[in-house]
Amino acid sequence: MAEVLIVDDNETTVEVLKKIVQKMGHNVSTALTLNKGLYLSTIKEFDVVMLDVRLPDGNGIASLTEFQNVPSSPEVIIMTGYGDADGAELAIRSGAWDYIEKPASLPMMTLPIIRALQYRETKKQKSNLKSLKREGIVGRSPQLDACLDFVAKASVSDAHVLLKGESGTGKELIAKAIHENSVRSLKNFVIADCSSLPVTMLESVLFGDVRDAYSIDDKVRTGLFQQADRGTILLKGVEEMSLTLQKTFLRVLEERHVRPVGSRQDIKSDFRLVVSTKRDLEEMTNTGLFRGDLYEKLQALTLEIPPLRERREDILEIALFHSTKICKRFAMGVKGFAPDFVDVLMAYNWPGNMRELIHALEMAHNVALDSPTLFGQHLPLYVRVNVKRSMIKNVDPTDMSPAEQTQTFPSYKEMRTETIDKAERQYVINLLSFSGNSIKKACEISGMSRPRLYELMKKHHIDRHNVTDEMP
């Protein structure tokens, strides 16, 4: 329900508009003069102001900025019974949402209000997203905005969250953002990965246990759910739980108590639960591999995180962000991206999503070393081969499924060639450095001829301008 202010000196017009807006489900305030309208806008927050041009005490368009500058910054719709093209242009250029000639049909009157309110809601969401703590979450695509909108809503709730998505899509980053923007942000953010623990140890790690009576320390060992007390726990790979443990887990969710293995007493824990999975839990429920009552309990708030190939416009920004981090970590100068490097990044389908992209960037930086620019040649061989094969087949790589992408995994020969090339390049760089950039000394040390050394330097794009034939 929105707040709408109608400013018009014609009482009949005001009453008609008031009924229309109220029928739309909004609250309405009215003013018959410009000064009264400005006064109301300073003491009450409005979403939309419907403002007449010719008023007894002034001109609506001339006062447009004053209405826009009040604390609520409402959208202003100009109305006039004396419409002209110059006036319409002036209103729009001054920031009015729309310019309506009176009398207008019902759709002509209501549609601008509907659209102005939709636009205002979008602006609010964008403003909320800008204020979010979103460390490591990079991009501006509509798909990512939808994820961040979910984070904003989930952060003000304490309900369980279920994050779905392929491996490497950033489920952990989203979970951390939910925690960091919630009232629990000052407490622990605990990560429990069910897929990385032996089944026999999982219950003890999650809920704690009483250590063996024969050991030196027979106290209760704190489980991860206890560590998350008043904080948030991210449970990864929940599908790996056995049906027996799922039953125990359901009881923990319902009662907010954990019982350490081997103990007779429950321990209270006030945790916020976020669960992430790459499996279809509904299908697992239908096949009896996952408890239906637990699945229902988990999906209070559910988000499907899109794969990287569905938000392709974010790839370059993500690559730049992580390239800067890599350069800083290894004390390298910031590297630029050559056009062919960008082309390969954008053409590849990234079945491993952001995790694969970051790994490929790390490999590219390791190959490029002191080069100030990253070229397509620096990217892993299997990525380049995949893109090239797609181009030759005249197949758009963005249309390929993850299964088709993985079919281009490099052969042993390709892997061996790439590994040798990397080692060879690094050897030449180290050789020149050791020899003080003297070709003569480098050839003496390595046993290579000058033509062979120059050939390798050319092959691996090693700068020849800093070398000399003289001994250092």
N, C-alpha and C positions, 0 to 999 in steps of 0.2 A: 504494500500500500504506500503510495507516494503522496507527497504534500505539494499541492498546486496553488499558485496565487494568480488570480485574475484581476487585472488592472484595466478598467474601462469605465468611461463616464456615462455610458448608456445602460440604465438599470435593466432594461429588457434583455439586452445582449448578455449582461452579466448573469441574469437568472437562467437563461437558456444554456449558456456555457457551463454554469455551475451544475445543472442537472445532468448534462452530458458527461462531465468529468466524474461526478459522483456515481453515475451508472457504470462507469469504467472501474469503479472500486477504489477511488482515491479520495483523500481529504481535500477540501477546498476552502480557501480564504479569499475574500474579495476586497477591492478598494475602488472607489469612484474617482479618486484623484491620484496624481503622480506622487505627491508628498506622502499620502497615506500608504501607498504601495511601497515606497522606499522605507518608510518607518516599519511596516510589518516585516519586510525582508531583513531588517537588522535585529529584530527581536525573536524571529522564528526561522527555522531552517526550511527552505523550500527546494524541491527538486526541479520544478518547472515554473516559470513565470510567463503568463500569457499577457502581453503588454500592447495596449493600443498606442497608436502614434499621436493622434491629436487629443490632448487632454486639457482640461481647463487651466491647469497651472504649469504646463510645459509640454515638451515633445518627447515621445517615448524613445525614438531612435537616439536622440541626443543624450538621454539618460541611461542608455543601454549599458554602458561601462559601469555605472554606479550599481546597477543590479548585479552585474557579473562579479563585482569586487566585494560583495558581502560575504561573510564567512562560509555560507553553504555553496557559493559559486553555482547558482542554478543555471539550467539551460533556459534561454529566453526565446520565446516565439512571438514575433511581431505580428500584430493584427491591424488592419486599416480598411476603412471604407472608401479611401481615396488612393488606391494603389497606383503606382507608377514605376517604370523600370529603374529610374535613377534611385528612387527610395529603396527598392528591393536590393539593388546592388550595394547601396550604402549600409543597409542592415546586415547583409551577409558578410560584407567586408569588416564590419564592426564586431562580428562574432555571434550574431543571432543564429539560432538553430534553424529557423525557417521564417518565411514571410508569407502571410495569408491575407487574401482579400476577403472582406466581409460584404455580403453574407456568403457563407461557404456551405457546401453540402456536409452531411454528417461524416462521411469518410474523409473528406478534405480537412475536416476539423480534428478528427480523432487520430488519424494516422501520424501526423507530426508529433503528437503527444506520446503515442506508443513508441515511436522511433527515438524520440529524445530521451525517454526513460530507459530504453534498451542501451543507448549510447552511454548514458550516465552510469548504468550498472557496469558496463564494460570498463569505463574509466576507473570506477571504484576497485574493480578486481585487479586491474593493472597496477593501481596504486598500492594495493595490498601485496601484490607479488613483488614489487620493487623493494618493499620493506622487509621481505622474508630473508632470513639467514639461509643461504643456499650454497654453502661451500662445496665446490667441486661440481655443481650442477650447472652446466654450460649450455647455452643455446637460446634461441628466440622463436622457435617454431610454434605454431598453434598447438601442436601435439604436446610440446613441453609445457606450454602455458597451462594446458588442461591439467597436467600433472602437478604443477605448482599451485594451481587453484585448489586441487585436492589436498595438497600439503597444508595450505592455509586453513581449510575447513577442518581437516583432521587434527590440526594442532590445538584447536580450541575445544576439542572433544576428548573424552577419555575412553572411547570405545575401542574394541579390538580392530586392528587393521590387517587386511590381507592384501599383499602385493604380489601380483602375478606378472610373469614375463620371462623371456628367454634369458639364458646365461649372459652376463655381461651388460645388461641393459641399465644397470645403476640402481637396483632395488635397495642396496645397502645405503646409497647416498640419499635416496628418498626417505628411508626409515630414519636416518640420522637427522635430516632436515625436519621431520615431524617432531622428533625429540627436542631439537635445539630451539624450535619455535613454540614449544609448549611450556606450561607452568612447571614441568618436571626437569627443565633444562639444566638446573644446578645440581641435579643428582646423576647417578650413573647411567650411561648408555651401554648396555651389556649385549654382546653378540654370542649367540649359541648356534653352532653349526652342526646339525644332526648328521649330515652326510660325512663329516670328517671324523666321527667318533665311532668306535666299535659298539655294536648293539648292547653288549654286556656292560659297558661303562656309561652308556647314555643316561640312564636314570640317576646314577650317582652324581654325574656331572651337573645335571639339570637341577636336582632336588637336594643334593648333598648326601652324606652317609656318615655312619658311625664307624670310625676306623677300627681295625682289628684289635681285639682286646689284648692280644699278645704284643702289640707294638708299643713303642714308647709313648706315642700320643694317641690316647683313646677318646679324644674329644670329637664332637661332631664337625665334619668338614662342610663348610658352607657351599651350597649349590648356587648356580648362576641365577636362579629365580630369587633367591634370598639377596644376592648381591644387587639385584635390580629393584630392591625395596624403595618405593617412592620415586623410582626412575623408570626407565624403559628397557625392555628386553626385546631384541630382534631374534626371532627363532627362524633360522634358515634351514631349508630342506626338511620341513615338518613331515613330508611324505615318507621319510625314511623310518619314522617311528613304527614299532610293532603295534599290532592291535591292542595288546595288553597294556603297553605303555600309553597308548592313546586314551585308554579308559582312565588311567591314573592322571593323565594330563587334563582330561575333561573335568575331573573332580577338583583339580587345582584351580582351574579357571572359574568354576562355580563357587568354590568356598574361599578362594584367596588364601589358602593355607598349603604349605608343602610339608611332606613328611620325609625326612632323610631316610635313606635305605638303612635298615637295621634299627631304626628308632621307633619308639612307641608314642612319641609326642609330635603334634603338628606345630609348625612355626608359621606365624602370620607374615605375609609379604604383600605390600601394596604396590604392585607392578603394573605398568602399561605394556600391553602385548602388541607387537608387530610381527606378523608372520610373512615370510617370503617363500615362493615356490616357483619352479619352472615346469611343474607337472600340472595336468588337468585333474584337480582334486574331485571335481564332480564326476568325471569318468571313473576315477578310482573308487569313489563311493558307490557308483552303480555296479562295479565289479566286485565289491566286497573287500577292497584293499584299504579302504579308509572309512572310518566311522561317520555315518551321516549326521548324527547329533553333534559331533565335534566340528564337522564342516560347517553346519549351520551356525554354530557358536562363533566360529572364526570370522565369518564374512559380514560383520556389522558394517564395516567400511571397506570397500574393495576397489582396488585400482589395477587396471591392466596397463603396464608400462610398455609403450610402443618400442619395437626394435629400431635400431639406428637407420635401417634402410627406409623406414617410414617417416623419418624426419631428417631427410638428406640435407636440408638447408642448414642444419646445425653442425655438419661434419667439419667444415673449415674452421669454424669458431672453436670447436672442441680440439682440433689439431693444433691450432695456434696456442691455445691455453696450455696444453700439455707439453708442447714443444718448449715453451718458455720455462716450465717447471723442470724439464729434463736438462735444459742448458744450465739452469741455476744449480741443479743438483750436482752436475759434473763440472761446474766452473767453466763452461764453454761460453763463447760469445753468442748472442742471440742470432739465430739463423733465419734467413728468408726462405720463402717457398718459390721455386721456379714454376712457371705455368704448367709444365708437364707433370710435376709432382702433384699439383692441385688436381689436374685432370685424372690422374690415377686414383687419388683419394676419393674423388666424386664418382668415378665409374665403378669402383669395386663395391660389392654388396654387403661386406662386413657381417658374415654370418655369426661371428663371435662378438658382434656389437662393439661397445666402447672398450671392453677389455682387449679385444683383438686389435682395435685401432691404436690404443696406447702402446701395446707390445710392438706393433709394426713401426710406430714412431721411434721407440727406443732403439730398435734395430737400425733404422735409418740414420739416427744420430751417431750410433757406434760406427757405422760404415763411413759416414761423411767426415767424422772427426773434426779437423780444423777447417773444413770448407765452410765459407760463410753462407752458402746456399744449399738447400736440399733439392735434389733432382729426382725424377721418377726412378732413375737407376739405383738410387739409394734404398728404395723400398724393398721388402723381401721378394725374392724371386717368384714365389707362388702367387703373390698378389698381382705382379706384373703379367705373369703367364695367364692368369685367369682373365684379366681385363683384355689382353691381346686376343686370346681365344674367342672371347665373346664378340670382339670387333670383327674378327675374321669370319665368324659364323653369321655375322650380321644380326646378332642377338643382343637385345638391350639387357645389360647385366642387372639393371634394376628390376627386371621381370623374372630373374632366376630365383628359385627357392633356395633356402639354406642347404638342402640336401644336394642340389645341383652344384652349389658353390663348393662344397667340401670335396666334390669329385675331382677338383683340380689340385688337390694336395700334391706337392712336388714329389717326383720320383726320386729314387735313391741317387741316380746320376745327377739330377738337377740340384739336389741338396748338397751332394759332394762338390759339384762345381762351384756353387755359391760359397760354401765353406772355404774352399781353397782360394777363391778370389779374395775373400775377406782377409785371410791370413797373408796372402801374397801382398796385398795392398799395405797392410799394417807393417809387414817386414820392410818394404821399400821405404815407408815413412820413417821407421825407426833407424834404418840404415843411413839415410841421408842426415838425420839428426845426429847420429853418432859420429858421422864423418865430417860434421861441420859444413854440410851441403857441398862437399867436394866430390865431383863425379869420379875423379882419379882415385881418391882414397876409397870411395865406396866400391869401386870396381876391384881394387886390391883386396879389400876385406871380404867381399862376397864371392870373388872369383868370376863375376859376370863381365861380359864385354860391354863397351860403351853402347853399341847399338841395342843390345838386349836390355840394358838398364833404361835407356830412353824409351824403348818400346813398352816396358812395364809402366813407366811414368805416364805415358800417353794413354795406355789402356785403363789405368785407374784414376785418370784426371788429376794427377799430382802436378802442382805448379812447377814449371821448369825455370821460371825467371829468377829464383833465389839461389840457384845452384851455379857452381863454377868448376872449371877444369883444373884450377890451381889447388895445390895442397893448402890446407888451413894453417 
